[in-house]
Structure formats: C-alpha cells, structure tokens
Amino acid sequence: ILPALSLNGILHADIQAGVYNAEMFKNFIGALLTHMHPFLEPNSVIVLDNASIHKADELQEMVEAW
C-alpha cells in the first residue's frame, strides 16, 4: 500500500502486489499531482526519502513543474 498523506488525511493511495519500481512510482506521483491540482496550497510540500525510485530525473522534473 502506498498512501500520500496530508494533515487532513489520505490524499491518494495505491495498492500493488510486490514492490514498486520507478515507473510505477512515477505513475503514482502523476496521479497524486493530478488529484492535488485544484487544491494546491501556496506552501504545499512533497517529502520523499532516499529510496532509489525517488531519484529518477523524470520524477524530479514532474514535481518541479507542478
């Protein structure tokens, strides 16, 4: 289970059998950003740890474009 949380609860979640790879995580972040788009707050922050799938250049570009 992969949830995205806010102070108010779950924003988005996905369930996969097995492990996430970079492509699956990129799709998750894309869906999360689409879901968040109408509700963006000026100080919204996405926090990721140092997992290797979080370091893909394409993922960083997606988040920065958001």
PQR file of N, CA, C, O and H, with PARSE charges and radii, in Angstrom:
ATOM      1  N   ILE A   1       0.855  -1.167   0.000 -0.4000 1.5000
ATOM      2  CA  ILE A   1       0.000   0.000   0.000 -0.0000 2.0000
ATOM      3  C   ILE A   1       0.899   1.228   0.000  0.5500 1.7000
ATOM      4  O   ILE A   1       1.870   1.290   0.754 -0.5500 1.4000
ATOM      5  N   LEU A   2       0.581   2.197  -0.839 -0.4000 1.5000
ATOM      6  CA  LEU A   2       1.353   3.435  -0.918 -0.0000 2.0000
ATOM      7  C   LEU A   2       0.383   4.598  -0.754  0.5500 1.7000
ATOM      8  O   LEU A   2      -0.367   4.907  -1.680 -0.5500 1.4000
ATOM      9  H   LEU A   2      -0.208   2.147  -1.451  0.4000 1.0000
ATOM     10  N   PRO A   3       0.384   5.242   0.400 -0.5600 1.5000
ATOM     11  CA  PRO A   3      -0.503   6.382   0.605  0.2800 2.0000
ATOM     12  C   PRO A   3       0.249   7.707   0.479  0.5500 1.7000
ATOM     13  O   PRO A   3       1.456   7.775   0.712 -0.5500 1.4000
ATOM     14  N   ALA A   4      -0.476   8.743   0.111 -0.4000 1.5000
ATOM     15  CA  ALA A   4       0.011  10.123   0.186 -0.0000 2.0000
ATOM     16  C   ALA A   4      -0.877  10.805   1.219  0.5500 1.7000
ATOM     17  O   ALA A   4      -2.102  10.805   1.098 -0.5500 1.4000
ATOM     18  H   ALA A   4      -1.456   8.687  -0.078  0.4000 1.0000
ATOM     19  N   LEU A   5      -0.253  11.380   2.226 -0.4000 1.5000
ATOM     20  CA  LEU A   5      -0.993  11.914   3.368 -0.0000 2.0000
ATOM     21  C   LEU A   5      -0.888  13.426   3.459  0.5500 1.7000
ATOM     22  O   LEU A   5       0.090  14.026   3.014 -0.5500 1.4000
ATOM     23  H   LEU A   5       0.742  11.381   2.325  0.4000 1.0000
ATOM     24  N   SER A   6      -1.902  14.024   4.038 -0.4000 1.5000
ATOM     25  CA  SER A   6      -1.870  15.441   4.394 -0.0000 2.0000
ATOM     26  C   SER A   6      -2.226  15.543   5.867  0.5500 1.7000
ATOM     27  O   SER A   6      -2.488  14.531   6.518 -0.5500 1.4000
ATOM     28  H   SER A   6      -2.697  13.537   4.401  0.4000 1.0000
ATOM     29  N   LEU A   7      -2.236  16.733   6.382 -0.4000 1.5000
ATOM     30  CA  LEU A   7      -2.654  16.925   7.769 -0.0000 2.0000
ATOM     31  C   LEU A   7      -4.110  16.526   7.968  0.5500 1.7000
ATOM     32  O   LEU A   7      -4.534  16.250   9.090 -0.5500 1.4000
ATOM     33  H   LEU A   7      -2.023  17.554   5.853  0.4000 1.0000
ATOM     34  N   ASN A   8      -4.877  16.495   6.877 -0.4000 1.5000
ATOM     35  CA  ASN A   8      -6.300  16.176   6.950 -0.0000 2.0000
ATOM     36  C   ASN A   8      -6.624  14.726   6.625  0.5500 1.7000
ATOM     37  O   ASN A   8      -7.790  14.333   6.677 -0.5500 1.4000
ATOM     38  H   ASN A   8      -4.533  16.719   5.965  0.4000 1.0000
ATOM     39  N   GLY A   9      -5.621  13.922   6.293 -0.4000 1.5000
ATOM     40  CA  GLY A   9      -5.883  12.516   5.996 -0.0000 2.0000
ATOM     41  C   GLY A   9      -5.226  12.065   4.705  0.5500 1.7000
ATOM     42  O   GLY A   9      -4.238  12.655   4.266 -0.5500 1.4000
ATOM     43  H   GLY A   9      -4.674  14.240   6.251  0.4000 1.0000
ATOM     44  N   ILE A  10      -5.770  11.019   4.094 -0.4000 1.5000
ATOM     45  CA  ILE A  10      -5.207  10.421   2.884 -0.0000 2.0000
ATOM     46  C   ILE A  10      -5.631  11.232   1.665  0.5500 1.7000
ATOM     47  O   ILE A  10      -6.820  11.469   1.450 -0.5500 1.4000
ATOM     48  H   ILE A  10      -6.572  10.540   4.450  0.4000 1.0000
ATOM     49  N   LEU A  11      -4.646  11.659   0.864 -0.4000 1.5000
ATOM     50  CA  LEU A  11      -4.914  12.374  -0.385 -0.0000 2.0000
ATOM     51  C   LEU A  11      -5.096  11.413  -1.549  0.5500 1.7000
ATOM     52  O   LEU A  11      -5.960  11.606  -2.405 -0.5500 1.4000
ATOM     53  H   LEU A  11      -3.680  11.467   1.039  0.4000 1.0000
ATOM     54  N   HIS A  12      -4.269  10.379  -1.566 -0.4000 1.5000
ATOM     55  CA  HIS A  12      -4.262   9.428  -2.674 -0.0000 2.0000
ATOM     56  C   HIS A  12      -3.603   8.150  -2.166  0.5500 1.7000
ATOM     57  O   HIS A  12      -2.731   8.209  -1.300 -0.5500 1.4000
ATOM     58  H   HIS A  12      -3.567  10.223  -0.871  0.4000 1.0000
ATOM     59  N   ALA A  13      -4.003   7.015  -2.687 -0.4000 1.5000
ATOM     60  CA  ALA A  13      -3.391   5.752  -2.275 -0.0000 2.0000
ATOM     61  C   ALA A  13      -3.410   4.775  -3.447  0.5500 1.7000
ATOM     62  O   ALA A  13      -4.242   4.874  -4.349 -0.5500 1.4000
ATOM     63  H   ALA A  13      -4.712   6.967  -3.391  0.4000 1.0000
ATOM     64  N   ASP A  14      -2.484   3.843  -3.410 -0.4000 1.5000
ATOM     65  CA  ASP A  14      -2.407   2.800  -4.425 -0.0000 2.0000
ATOM     66  C   ASP A  14      -2.002   1.498  -3.738  0.5500 1.7000
ATOM     67  O   ASP A  14      -1.256   1.503  -2.758 -0.5500 1.4000
ATOM     68  H   ASP A  14      -1.808   3.763  -2.677  0.4000 1.0000
ATOM     69  N   ILE A  15      -2.500   0.399  -4.260 -0.4000 1.5000
ATOM     70  CA  ILE A  15      -2.170  -0.923  -3.720 -0.0000 2.0000
ATOM     71  C   ILE A  15      -1.582  -1.749  -4.859  0.5500 1.7000
ATOM     72  O   ILE A  15      -2.186  -1.867  -5.925 -0.5500 1.4000
ATOM     73  H   ILE A  15      -3.106   0.395  -5.056  0.4000 1.0000
ATOM     74  N   GLN A  16      -0.414  -2.314  -4.631 -0.4000 1.5000
ATOM     75  CA  GLN A  16       0.253  -3.158  -5.615 -0.0000 2.0000
ATOM     76  C   GLN A  16       0.697  -4.447  -4.940  0.5500 1.7000
ATOM     77  O   GLN A  16       1.076  -4.447  -3.769 -0.5500 1.4000
ATOM     78  H   GLN A  16       0.077  -2.218  -3.765  0.4000 1.0000
ATOM     79  N   ALA A  17       0.648  -5.535  -5.680 -0.4000 1.5000
ATOM     80  CA  ALA A  17       1.247  -6.784  -5.197 -0.0000 2.0000
ATOM     81  C   ALA A  17       2.732  -6.721  -5.534  0.5500 1.7000
ATOM     82  O   ALA A  17       3.086  -6.491  -6.690 -0.5500 1.4000
ATOM     83  H   ALA A  17       0.340  -5.535  -6.632  0.4000 1.0000
ATOM     84  N   GLY A  18       3.591  -6.917  -4.571 -0.4000 1.5000
ATOM     85  CA  GLY A  18       5.029  -6.861  -4.816 -0.0000 2.0000
ATOM     86  C   GLY A  18       5.587  -5.474  -4.575  0.5500 1.7000
ATOM     87  O   GLY A  18       4.992  -4.666  -3.862 -0.5500 1.4000
ATOM     88  H   GLY A  18       3.303  -7.104  -3.631  0.4000 1.0000
ATOM     89  N   VAL A  19       6.742  -5.205  -5.179 -0.4000 1.5000
ATOM     90  CA  VAL A  19       7.447  -3.948  -4.937 -0.0000 2.0000
ATOM     91  C   VAL A  19       7.121  -2.917  -6.017  0.5500 1.7000
ATOM     92  O   VAL A  19       6.703  -3.264  -7.121 -0.5500 1.4000
ATOM     93  H   VAL A  19       7.225  -5.862  -5.758  0.4000 1.0000
ATOM     94  N   TYR A  20       7.318  -1.656  -5.679 -0.4000 1.5000
ATOM     95  CA  TYR A  20       7.170  -0.571  -6.646 -0.0000 2.0000
ATOM     96  C   TYR A  20       8.487  -0.395  -7.382  0.5500 1.7000
ATOM     97  O   TYR A  20       9.562  -0.498  -6.792 -0.5500 1.4000
ATOM     98  H   TYR A  20       7.658  -1.373  -4.781  0.4000 1.0000
ATOM     99  N   ASN A  21       8.389  -0.127  -8.681 -0.4000 1.5000
ATOM    100  CA  ASN A  21       9.577   0.260  -9.433 -0.0000 2.0000
ATOM    101  C   ASN A  21       9.443   1.743  -9.782  0.5500 1.7000
ATOM    102  O   ASN A  21       8.430   2.365  -9.463 -0.5500 1.4000
ATOM    103  H   ASN A  21       7.515  -0.042  -9.161  0.4000 1.0000
ATOM    104  N   ALA A  22      10.448   2.305 -10.427 -0.4000 1.5000
ATOM    105  CA  ALA A  22      10.450   3.741 -10.715 -0.0000 2.0000
ATOM    106  C   ALA A  22       9.261   4.144 -11.588  0.5500 1.7000
ATOM    107  O   ALA A  22       8.655   5.191 -11.358 -0.5500 1.4000
ATOM    108  H   ALA A  22      11.271   1.800 -10.686  0.4000 1.0000
ATOM    109  N   GLU A  23       8.925   3.334 -12.574 -0.4000 1.5000
ATOM    110  CA  GLU A  23       7.801   3.667 -13.466 -0.0000 2.0000
ATOM    111  C   GLU A  23       6.478   3.667 -12.707  0.5500 1.7000
ATOM    112  O   GLU A  23       5.657   4.565 -12.895 -0.5500 1.4000
ATOM    113  H   GLU A  23       9.417   2.484 -12.761  0.4000 1.0000
ATOM    114  N   MET A  24       6.268   2.679 -11.861 -0.4000 1.5000
ATOM    115  CA  MET A  24       5.035   2.618 -11.069 -0.0000 2.0000
ATOM    116  C   MET A  24       4.950   3.811 -10.120  0.5500 1.7000
ATOM    117  O   MET A  24       3.878   4.388  -9.937 -0.5500 1.4000
ATOM    118  H   MET A  24       6.935   1.950 -11.709  0.4000 1.0000
ATOM    119  N   PHE A  25       6.072   4.178  -9.521 -0.4000 1.5000
ATOM    120  CA  PHE A  25       6.080   5.307  -8.602 -0.0000 2.0000
ATOM    121  C   PHE A  25       5.833   6.612  -9.356  0.5500 1.7000
ATOM    122  O   PHE A  25       5.131   7.492  -8.860 -0.5500 1.4000
ATOM    123  H   PHE A  25       6.943   3.709  -9.669  0.4000 1.0000
ATOM    124  N   LYS A  26       6.407   6.739 -10.550 -0.4000 1.5000
ATOM    125  CA  LYS A  26       6.166   7.924 -11.379 -0.0000 2.0000
ATOM    126  C   LYS A  26       4.674   8.043 -11.698  0.5500 1.7000
ATOM    127  O   LYS A  26       4.118   9.140 -11.640 -0.5500 1.4000
ATOM    128  H   LYS A  26       6.978   6.024 -10.953  0.4000 1.0000
ATOM    129  N   ASN A  27       4.027   6.938 -12.031 -0.4000 1.5000
ATOM    130  CA  ASN A  27       2.586   6.952 -12.300 -0.0000 2.0000
ATOM    131  C   ASN A  27       1.798   7.356 -11.057  0.5500 1.7000
ATOM    132  O   ASN A  27       0.814   8.090 -11.153 -0.5500 1.4000
ATOM    133  H   ASN A  27       4.478   6.047 -12.078  0.4000 1.0000
ATOM    134  N   PHE A  28       2.231   6.879  -9.894 -0.4000 1.5000
ATOM    135  CA  PHE A  28       1.578   7.249  -8.639 -0.0000 2.0000
ATOM    136  C   PHE A  28       1.693   8.751  -8.400  0.5500 1.7000
ATOM    137  O   PHE A  28       0.702   9.403  -8.070 -0.5500 1.4000
ATOM    138  H   PHE A  28       3.031   6.283  -9.816  0.4000 1.0000
ATOM    139  N   ILE A  29       2.894   9.304  -8.563 -0.4000 1.5000
ATOM    140  CA  ILE A  29       3.094  10.741  -8.353 -0.0000 2.0000
ATOM    141  C   ILE A  29       2.293  11.543  -9.376  0.5500 1.7000
ATOM    142  O   ILE A  29       1.721  12.577  -9.032 -0.5500 1.4000
ATOM    143  H   ILE A  29       3.698   8.774  -8.831  0.4000 1.0000
ATOM    144  N   GLY A  30       2.243  11.086 -10.619 -0.4000 1.5000
ATOM    145  CA  GLY A  30       1.432  11.772 -11.632 -0.0000 2.0000
ATOM    146  C   GLY A  30      -0.031  11.822 -11.237  0.5500 1.7000
ATOM    147  O   GLY A  30      -0.678  12.861 -11.373 -0.5500 1.4000
ATOM    148  H   GLY A  30       2.708  10.245 -10.898  0.4000 1.0000
ATOM    149  N   ALA A  31      -0.557  10.709 -10.747 -0.4000 1.5000
ATOM    150  CA  ALA A  31      -1.954  10.675 -10.296 -0.0000 2.0000
ATOM    151  C   ALA A  31      -2.148  11.558  -9.069  0.5500 1.7000
ATOM    152  O   ALA A  31      -3.168  12.237  -8.947 -0.5500 1.4000
ATOM    153  H   ALA A  31      -0.031   9.866 -10.636  0.4000 1.0000
ATOM    154  N   LEU A  32      -1.181  11.552  -8.164 -0.4000 1.5000
ATOM    155  CA  LEU A  32      -1.265  12.400  -6.976 -0.0000 2.0000
ATOM    156  C   LEU A  32      -1.284  13.872  -7.365  0.5500 1.7000
ATOM    157  O   LEU A  32      -2.116  14.629  -6.864 -0.5500 1.4000
ATOM    158  H   LEU A  32      -0.352  11.001  -8.263  0.4000 1.0000
ATOM    159  N   LEU A  33      -0.382  14.291  -8.247 -0.4000 1.5000
ATOM    160  CA  LEU A  33      -0.333  15.692  -8.657 -0.0000 2.0000
ATOM    161  C   LEU A  33      -1.614  16.102  -9.370  0.5500 1.7000
ATOM    162  O   LEU A  33      -2.105  17.213  -9.168 -0.5500 1.4000
ATOM    163  H   LEU A  33       0.294  13.677  -8.653  0.4000 1.0000
ATOM    164  N   THR A  34      -2.161  15.220 -10.199 -0.4000 1.5000
ATOM    165  CA  THR A  34      -3.438  15.499 -10.862 -0.0000 2.0000
ATOM    166  C   THR A  34      -4.543  15.672  -9.833  0.5500 1.7000
ATOM    167  O   THR A  34      -5.376  16.570  -9.951 -0.5500 1.4000
ATOM    168  H   THR A  34      -1.762  14.317 -10.363  0.4000 1.0000
ATOM    169  N   HIS A  35      -4.549  14.814  -8.829 -0.4000 1.5000
ATOM    170  CA  HIS A  35      -5.553  14.882  -7.770 -0.0000 2.0000
ATOM    171  C   HIS A  35      -5.401  16.158  -6.943  0.5500 1.7000
ATOM    172  O   HIS A  35      -6.399  16.754  -6.539 -0.5500 1.4000
ATOM    173  H   HIS A  35      -3.872  14.084  -8.732  0.4000 1.0000
ATOM    174  N   MET A  36      -4.171  16.577  -6.690 -0.4000 1.5000
ATOM    175  CA  MET A  36      -3.908  17.752  -5.857 -0.0000 2.0000
ATOM    176  C   MET A  36      -4.122  19.064  -6.603  0.5500 1.7000
ATOM    177  O   MET A  36      -4.368  20.093  -5.974 -0.5500 1.4000
ATOM    178  H   MET A  36      -3.360  16.093  -7.018  0.4000 1.0000
ATOM    179  N   HIS A  37      -4.035  19.048  -7.925 -0.4000 1.5000
ATOM    180  CA  HIS A  37      -4.002  20.278  -8.709 -0.0000 2.0000
ATOM    181  C   HIS A  37      -5.069  21.310  -8.338  0.5500 1.7000
ATOM    182  O   HIS A  37      -4.719  22.475  -8.148 -0.5500 1.4000
ATOM    183  H   HIS A  37      -3.835  18.212  -8.437  0.4000 1.0000
ATOM    184  N   PRO A  38      -6.331  20.955  -8.226 -0.5600 1.5000
ATOM    185  CA  PRO A  38      -7.303  22.011  -7.909  0.2800 2.0000
ATOM    186  C   PRO A  38      -7.197  22.527  -6.474  0.5500 1.7000
ATOM    187  O   PRO A  38      -7.793  23.551  -6.140 -0.5500 1.4000
ATOM    188  N   PHE A  39      -6.448  21.832  -5.631 -0.4000 1.5000
ATOM    189  CA  PHE A  39      -6.415  22.185  -4.209 -0.0000 2.0000
ATOM    190  C   PHE A  39      -5.039  22.637  -3.726  0.5500 1.7000
ATOM    191  O   PHE A  39      -4.780  22.652  -2.523 -0.5500 1.4000
ATOM    192  H   PHE A  39      -5.964  21.001  -5.902  0.4000 1.0000
ATOM    193  N   LEU A  40      -4.168  23.001  -4.643 -0.4000 1.5000
ATOM    194  CA  LEU A  40      -2.811  23.374  -4.241 -0.0000 2.0000
ATOM    195  C   LEU A  40      -2.824  24.555  -3.288  0.5500 1.7000
ATOM    196  O   LEU A  40      -3.508  25.555  -3.507 -0.5500 1.4000
ATOM    197  H   LEU A  40      -4.378  22.989  -5.621  0.4000 1.0000
ATOM    198  N   GLU A  41      -2.070  24.414  -2.257 -0.4000 1.5000
ATOM    199  CA  GLU A  41      -1.862  25.494  -1.306 -0.0000 2.0000
ATOM    200  C   GLU A  41      -0.507  26.123  -1.608  0.5500 1.7000
ATOM    201  O   GLU A  41       0.375  25.443  -2.132 -0.5500 1.4000
ATOM    202  H   GLU A  41      -1.514  23.603  -2.079  0.4000 1.0000
ATOM    203  N   PRO A  42      -0.316  27.398  -1.293 -0.5600 1.5000
ATOM    204  CA  PRO A  42       0.952  28.063  -1.602  0.2800 2.0000
ATOM    205  C   PRO A  42       2.180  27.369  -1.011  0.5500 1.7000
ATOM    206  O   PRO A  42       3.247  27.407  -1.623 -0.5500 1.4000
ATOM    207  N   ASN A  43       2.067  26.752   0.131 -0.4000 1.5000
ATOM    208  CA  ASN A  43       3.219  26.120   0.774 -0.0000 2.0000
ATOM    209  C   ASN A  43       3.149  24.599   0.746  0.5500 1.7000
ATOM    210  O   ASN A  43       3.666  23.945   1.652 -0.5500 1.4000
ATOM    211  H   ASN A  43       1.200  26.721   0.629  0.4000 1.0000
ATOM    212  N   SER A  44       2.523  24.027  -0.271 -0.4000 1.5000
ATOM    213  CA  SER A  44       2.446  22.569  -0.389 -0.0000 2.0000
ATOM    214  C   SER A  44       3.847  21.993  -0.583  0.5500 1.7000
ATOM    215  O   SER A  44       4.673  22.569  -1.291 -0.5500 1.4000
ATOM    216  H   SER A  44       2.103  24.558  -1.006  0.4000 1.0000
ATOM    217  N   VAL A  45       4.102  20.859   0.050 -0.4000 1.5000
ATOM    218  CA  VAL A  45       5.420  20.221   0.010 -0.0000 2.0000
ATOM    219  C   VAL A  45       5.236  18.723  -0.212  0.5500 1.7000
ATOM    220  O   VAL A  45       4.339  18.110   0.366 -0.5500 1.4000
ATOM    221  H   VAL A  45       3.431  20.391   0.625  0.4000 1.0000
ATOM    222  N   ILE A  46       6.080  18.143  -1.045 -0.4000 1.5000
ATOM    223  CA  ILE A  46       6.126  16.694  -1.206 -0.0000 2.0000
ATOM    224  C   ILE A  46       7.430  16.225  -0.576  0.5500 1.7000
ATOM    225  O   ILE A  46       8.505  16.707  -0.935 -0.5500 1.4000
ATOM    226  H   ILE A  46       6.809  18.641  -1.515  0.4000 1.0000
ATOM    227  N   VAL A  47       7.341  15.294   0.353 -0.4000 1.5000
ATOM    228  CA  VAL A  47       8.512  14.780   1.066 -0.0000 2.0000
ATOM    229  C   VAL A  47       8.744  13.334   0.646  0.5500 1.7000
ATOM    230  O   VAL A  47       7.842  12.501   0.734 -0.5500 1.4000
ATOM    231  H   VAL A  47       6.468  14.902   0.645  0.4000 1.0000
ATOM    232  N   LEU A  48       9.957  13.043   0.189 -0.4000 1.5000
ATOM    233  CA  LEU A  48      10.349  11.689  -0.205 -0.0000 2.0000
ATOM    234  C   LEU A  48      11.609  11.312   0.558  0.5500 1.7000
ATOM    235  O   LEU A  48      12.398  12.177   0.938 -0.5500 1.4000
ATOM    236  H   LEU A  48      10.690  13.719   0.117  0.4000 1.0000
ATOM    237  N   ASP A  49      11.794  10.013   0.780 -0.4000 1.5000
ATOM    238  CA  ASP A  49      13.037   9.576   1.418 -0.0000 2.0000
ATOM    239  C   ASP A  49      14.086   9.300   0.335  0.5500 1.7000
ATOM    240  O   ASP A  49      13.900   9.701  -0.814 -0.5500 1.4000
ATOM    241  H   ASP A  49      11.153   9.310   0.471  0.4000 1.0000
ATOM    242  N   ASN A  50      15.159   8.639   0.677 -0.4000 1.5000
ATOM    243  CA  ASN A  50      16.261   8.402  -0.260 -0.0000 2.0000
ATOM    244  C   ASN A  50      16.133   7.117  -1.063  0.5500 1.7000
ATOM    245  O   ASN A  50      17.131   6.637  -1.601 -0.5500 1.4000
ATOM    246  H   ASN A  50      15.310   8.313   1.610  0.4000 1.0000
ATOM    247  N   ALA A  51      14.948   6.547  -1.161 -0.4000 1.5000
ATOM    248  CA  ALA A  51      14.775   5.337  -1.970 -0.0000 2.0000
ATOM    249  C   ALA A  51      15.197   5.633  -3.411  0.5500 1.7000
ATOM    250  O   ALA A  51      14.935   6.720  -3.925 -0.5500 1.4000
ATOM    251  H   ALA A  51      14.137   6.936  -0.724  0.4000 1.0000
ATOM    252  N   SER A  52      15.840   4.681  -4.051 -0.4000 1.5000
ATOM    253  CA  SER A  52      16.365   4.907  -5.404 -0.0000 2.0000
ATOM    254  C   SER A  52      15.267   5.274  -6.402  0.5500 1.7000
ATOM    255  O   SER A  52      15.527   6.031  -7.337 -0.5500 1.4000
ATOM    256  H   SER A  52      16.053   3.798  -3.634  0.4000 1.0000
ATOM    257  N   ILE A  53      14.051   4.760  -6.229 -0.4000 1.5000
ATOM    258  CA  ILE A  53      12.971   5.098  -7.167 -0.0000 2.0000
ATOM    259  C   ILE A  53      12.529   6.550  -7.031  0.5500 1.7000
ATOM    260  O   ILE A  53      11.847   7.065  -7.916 -0.5500 1.4000
ATOM    261  H   ILE A  53      13.839   4.146  -5.469  0.4000 1.0000
ATOM    262  N   HIS A  54      12.898   7.211  -5.958 -0.4000 1.5000
ATOM    263  CA  HIS A  54      12.539   8.616  -5.765 -0.0000 2.0000
ATOM    264  C   HIS A  54      13.524   9.558  -6.449  0.5500 1.7000
ATOM    265  O   HIS A  54      13.301  10.768  -6.471 -0.5500 1.4000
ATOM    266  H   HIS A  54      13.452   6.792  -5.239  0.4000 1.0000
ATOM    267  N   LYS A  55      14.600   9.028  -7.004 -0.4000 1.5000
ATOM    268  CA  LYS A  55      15.671   9.863  -7.538 -0.0000 2.0000
ATOM    269  C   LYS A  55      15.680   9.966  -9.056  0.5500 1.7000
ATOM    270  O   LYS A  55      16.606  10.550  -9.618 -0.5500 1.4000
ATOM    271  H   LYS A  55      14.781   8.045  -6.986  0.4000 1.0000
ATOM    272  N   ALA A  56      14.684   9.420  -9.735 -0.4000 1.5000
ATOM    273  CA  ALA A  56      14.635   9.469 -11.195 -0.0000 2.0000
ATOM    274  C   ALA A  56      14.514  10.920 -11.658  0.5500 1.7000
ATOM    275  O   ALA A  56      13.714  11.681 -11.114 -0.5500 1.4000
ATOM    276  H   ALA A  56      13.932   8.945  -9.279  0.4000 1.0000
ATOM    277  N   ASP A  57      15.313  11.307 -12.668 -0.4000 1.5000
ATOM    278  CA  ASP A  57      15.285  12.681 -13.176 -0.0000 2.0000
ATOM    279  C   ASP A  57      13.895  13.081 -13.643  0.5500 1.7000
ATOM    280  O   ASP A  57      13.447  14.199 -13.386 -0.5500 1.4000
ATOM    281  H   ASP A  57      15.963  10.688 -13.110  0.4000 1.0000
ATOM    282  N   GLU A  58      13.215  12.174 -14.325 -0.4000 1.5000
ATOM    283  CA  GLU A  58      11.875  12.468 -14.841 -0.0000 2.0000
ATOM    284  C   GLU A  58      10.903  12.772 -13.703  0.5500 1.7000
ATOM    285  O   GLU A  58      10.040  13.639 -13.839 -0.5500 1.4000
ATOM    286  H   GLU A  58      13.579  11.266 -14.533  0.4000 1.0000
ATOM    287  N   LEU A  59      11.037  12.071 -12.594 -0.4000 1.5000
ATOM    288  CA  LEU A  59      10.182  12.303 -11.430 -0.0000 2.0000
ATOM    289  C   LEU A  59      10.436  13.694 -10.859  0.5500 1.7000
ATOM    290  O   LEU A  59       9.493  14.411 -10.526 -0.5500 1.4000
ATOM    291  H   LEU A  59      11.737  11.367 -12.483  0.4000 1.0000
ATOM    292  N   GLN A  60      11.690  14.071 -10.747 -0.4000 1.5000
ATOM    293  CA  GLN A  60      12.028  15.397 -10.231 -0.0000 2.0000
ATOM    294  C   GLN A  60      11.466  16.483 -11.143  0.5500 1.7000
ATOM    295  O   GLN A  60      10.959  17.494 -10.657 -0.5500 1.4000
ATOM    296  H   GLN A  60      12.456  13.488 -11.017  0.4000 1.0000
ATOM    297  N   GLU A  61      11.548  16.288 -12.448 -0.4000 1.5000
ATOM    298  CA  GLU A  61      11.004  17.258 -13.401 -0.0000 2.0000
ATOM    299  C   GLU A  61       9.492  17.389 -13.248  0.5500 1.7000
ATOM    300  O   GLU A  61       8.959  18.497 -13.304 -0.5500 1.4000
ATOM    301  H   GLU A  61      11.960  15.467 -12.843  0.4000 1.0000
ATOM    302  N   MET A  62       8.797  16.266 -13.056 -0.4000 1.5000
ATOM    303  CA  MET A  62       7.340  16.301 -12.865 -0.0000 2.0000
ATOM    304  C   MET A  62       6.973  17.136 -11.652  0.5500 1.7000
ATOM    305  O   MET A  62       6.087  17.988 -11.721 -0.5500 1.4000
ATOM    306  H   MET A  62       9.231  15.366 -13.011  0.4000 1.0000
ATOM    307  N   VAL A  63       7.654  16.892 -10.544 -0.4000 1.5000
ATOM    308  CA  VAL A  63       7.331  17.579  -9.294 -0.0000 2.0000
ATOM    309  C   VAL A  63       7.682  19.059  -9.393  0.5500 1.7000
ATOM    310  O   VAL A  63       6.922  19.904  -8.921 -0.5500 1.4000
ATOM    311  H   VAL A  63       8.374  16.200 -10.488  0.4000 1.0000
ATOM    312  N   GLU A  64       8.820  19.383  -9.998 -0.4000 1.5000
ATOM    313  CA  GLU A  64       9.205  20.786 -10.140 -0.0000 2.0000
ATOM    314  C   GLU A  64       8.246  21.541 -11.051  0.5500 1.7000
ATOM    315  O   GLU A  64       7.987  22.723 -10.822 -0.5500 1.4000
ATOM    316  H   GLU A  64       9.438  18.696 -10.382  0.4000 1.0000
ATOM    317  N   ALA A  65       7.712  20.880 -12.082 -0.4000 1.5000
ATOM    318  CA  ALA A  65       6.758  21.517 -12.991 -0.0000 2.0000
ATOM    319  C   ALA A  65       5.421  21.776 -12.319  0.5500 1.7000
ATOM    320  O   ALA A  65       4.668  22.657 -12.733 -0.5500 1.4000
ATOM    321  H   ALA A  65       7.923  19.920 -12.268  0.4000 1.0000
ATOM    322  N   TRP A  66       5.132  21.010 -11.287 -0.4000 1.5000
ATOM    323  CA  TRP A  66       3.881  21.120 -10.548 -0.0000 2.0000
ATOM    324  C   TRP A  66       3.830  22.455  -9.887  0.5500 1.7000
ATOM    325  O   TRP A  66       2.856  22.768  -9.203 -0.5500 1.4000
ATOM    326  H   TRP A  66       5.743  20.293 -10.951  0.4000 1.0000
TER
END
